[in-house]
Amino acid sequence: MGNPYAPPELELPGFVPLKLSQAEILVSYLGASLFVLLAVWLVSGRCGRLSKTDRLLMCWWAFTGLTHIMIEGPFVFTPDFFKKENPNFFDEVWKEYSKGDSRYVARDAATVTVEGITAVLEGPASLLAVYAIASHKSFSHILQFTVCLGQLYGCLVYFITAYLDGFNFWVGPFYFWAYFIGANSFWIWIPMLIAIRSWKKICAAFQAEKVKTK
């Protein structure tokens, strides 16, 4: 049986076609994501003494942390997801996303490695950032800066290896722009903005300490 991925010569023995439609997958994912963002926004309003920026950051870190753990985690630890006769929602997500980057369904070693590091390290660290911001922990900005660097590094590896491996892993322009570029762009510009903010906060704290000890 053939498969819907690119390049055409990609072979996937035992491939089981998608059972959910694109709309069912995207609506479920976006709906769950909006629920998380709204829930964290409302809860953060009860934490007290938090700026709107901090509350937005809590929303982002909760969203990205859960995405790393609950979406990317199953991909890493379920190598046969595209063969399962009774796939779960996460299996279907990755079969759909692979239309924009078939390295996932092909279990490309570099892609699995990057996603593994992201799920195991950056996922929990992102959720820790939510707690750190809410609790005004002293390590909050150092943690956020570090995780942002990890996310940016992962994106660089992701895009550079795609280019070096032929840049031909999507089935059409929609999947290239919506999945490969669009879906991943959030993990470039948002971490960049957060990293810059945290860097400034860290520098300001050191400067204040320097003045204080003179």
N, C-alpha and C positions, 0 to 999 in steps of 0.2 A: 504494500500500500504506500502511496506517495505521501508527501507532507507539504504544507503550504509555505515553506520557508525558503530563504535565499542563502547561499547560491543554489541553483537548481540541482547541482550534483551532491548536495548534502544528503547523506543517508542516515535514517533514524529507524533502525530495526525495532519493530514492536510499537511504533508510534500509534497512539489512540487520539483521534480527532477531538477537537473541542466540543464539549457538550453544552456550554453556556455561550450565549451570544456576546458580542463585543459590548452592546448596550447594558446587558445584565452585569457584566464584570465591572465596567466603568461606573455605572450608577451605584453599585454596591460599595465600591472602593471610595468614590468621592463622597457618598453619603456617610460612610463610617468616619472618614477623615474630617468632614465638617462637624460631625457629632463630637469628636475628640477636641477639636479646636474650640467649639462653643462651650463644652463642659469645662475645659481648663480655664477659659476666659472668665466664666462665671465663678469658678472656685477661687481663682486668683484674686478676684475682687474682694474676697473675704479674708485674704491674708494680711491686709493692712500695710500701710506705708510702702506700697509698691507703685511705681510710676506706670503709665500706660505702656511705655517701652518695655519695662520688665515683664509686664503681663503678656505682651505680644511675644516676647522671647520665650516665656514659659510655654505658650501655645506651640511655638515652632519646635522647641526641644522635645515636647511631649509627642508631637506629630512625627518628627524625624526619628525619635527613639523607638516608638512603636512600629514605624515602618521598617526600620533596620531589623528589629527583632522578629516581628510577626509576619513580614512579607519576605524579606531577604533571608531570614533564618531558615524557613522551610525549604527554600530553593537550595541552599548550601547542603542541608542534611537529608535531602530527598533526591538522590541522583537519578532515580527512575521515574520522576514525576510525569514525564511525557508518555510512559508506558502503562500507567495505572488504568485498569478497566473501570474503576469507580473513583475517579479523581475528586479531591476536595476543592474548595474555592481557590486555595493558594496554588494548587497545580494548574488550574485553569488560568489564573492570573499570569503565570510564567509562560504558558503556551501561547497566550495572547500577546504578551510583551515581546516574545521571541520573534514575532513578525517584524518588529523593529530592530531586533538584534538577535540573530539566530545563534550567537555564541552561547546563549543561555541554554537553549535546548540541546546544543551540541556539547555542553559541559566543557567549554574551553577552560583550560587550567588557570590561566591568568584571571579570567573573569570570576571563576569560583573562588580563587584565593582572595581577590579584592573584596568580594561579597562576604566571604567568611570572616575576614578581619573586621569588616563593617558591622556585621551582625553580632559578633561576639564581644568586640571591644567598644565600638562607637555607639552601639545601641544602648547598653547599660549606662555608659558615660553620659549620653544625652538625657536619659531619665534622671541621672544624678544631678545634672545641670538644672532641671526643673526644681528639685529640692533645694539646691544651693541658692538659686535666685529667691525662692519663697522664704528661705530661712536667713537670707543676708549673710551667707557664709563667706569667709575671707578668701576662699579658694575659687569662688564663683567665676571670676573673669579669667583666671589662669586655666581653669577647666574648659570654659567655653572656647578660649583661644586655641587650646590644644586639640579639641575635638574638631573645630573648624579646619585646622591645618590637616587633620586626618581625612576629613571629607574632601577637601580640595585636592589633596594628594591622590586619593582614590579616583576622583573624577579625571585627573590628568592621566593616570595610568589607563583608565577606561577608554578615553578618547584616543590617546596615542597608540595603544595596542590595536585598536580598531583600524586606525590609519595604516599602521605597519603591516597588519594582516590582510589588507586588501580593500577595506572600506566598502564592502559589498554584502552586508548582513541584513538588509531590510528588503521587503517585498515591493515597496513603492514609496513615492514622495510623502504621502500622508504619514506612514509609519516612521519614516526618517525624521520628519519635522515634529510630529506629535509625541512619539515615543523616545526615539534615540536622542533628539536634541531637546525638545520641550520638557519632557518629564525629568530629564537630568539637569536642566539648567537651574532649577531651584536650588540644587546642591552646589552651585557655583556662586551665584550672585548673593544669595542669603548668607552663606558662611563667610564670604568676603566682607560683607558689611558688618557682620557680628565680630569678626576677627579684628577689623579696624577699630571698632568701638571698644572692644576689650583691651586692645593694645594701648589705646589712649588712656583708659581707666587705670591700667597697670602702671604706665609711665607717670601719670598724675600722682598716684599713690606713693611711688618711689620718690618723686620730686618733693612731695609734702613731707615725707619722712626725712629726707635730706635736709630740708629747711629747718625742720623741728630739732634735729640733732646738732645744728651749728651752734 
